């Protein structure tokens, strides 16, 4: 045979493959979601997320120091609180001495440079497990009342020392309202990473176990997006950018790589993607059964998410991935 081009030339050896690699992964790309719970000396494994833990504040601080030492520089924080603190308004979310506010301060005291992004949504504080305030007559999630609550919540996170807030609720207009509140209250340096296109997904199941935050009735389809839609994601993300979002997120990641790419093609702000709890659980379960190689699945999935267009990735694998990349 006489061939003008032999494409396999660029794949012949590891050095040439490395030279022409189009995507590289680094621990600088990762944000680690962490679950914080009440009490002391608590380290609880989440049954549907093997080898992933909820920790009390004292244990969280120890873990955060270790995370920093392996190159994890950004966290997304979630809290699990007792049921007696939950109601329909979610007001525990902006208690200045609440668990989230204490956690932000404790982490900043222990590792001042660690970047803290806080989850902003009412579900861990709602007696109904919904991301917003429920109209008790109709079951509908009230948009504008919820935006007001999310603004109070964001201000209290900023007051405690958060670097970014990350609204995961999908209400309309919350990014603009939070940006305005930050400007008016001397928090002009606090950023917003919006969950811009967040789909109503079954892949959040293990997370809801972790925070005991599954919806008490119905589902989240009146606020989270229909997974059949692509154009709508662009619309959602563009609105959030106009309202002042600094970083836009797509969630989940692995089944939504097309959305990550579409968004990447139209925005100039950084794009993040969330490899969610169900994605973690699937890889863990298959690896546990000996059906796939866990370490290879971690690196391949994260590289694919980055190749699709994510500049940064929220992943429960951040710690093992950082270790693997350092080897
Ligand atoms: C809730 C929230 C969810 C996740 C992050 N924030 C769950 C939901 O929307 O029901 C999911 C994260 C994951 O599955 O890893 N505001």
Boltz pocket constraint, residues with backbone or C-beta under 6 A from the ligand:
constraints:
  - pocket:
      binder: B
      contacts: [[A, 119], [A, 120], [A, 121], [A, 122], [A, 123], [A, 131], [A, 168], [A, 169], [A, 203], [A, 204], [A, 205], [A, 206], [A, 207], [A, 208], [A, 213], [A, 220], [A, 275], [A, 276], [A, 277], [A, 278]]
      max_distance: 6.0
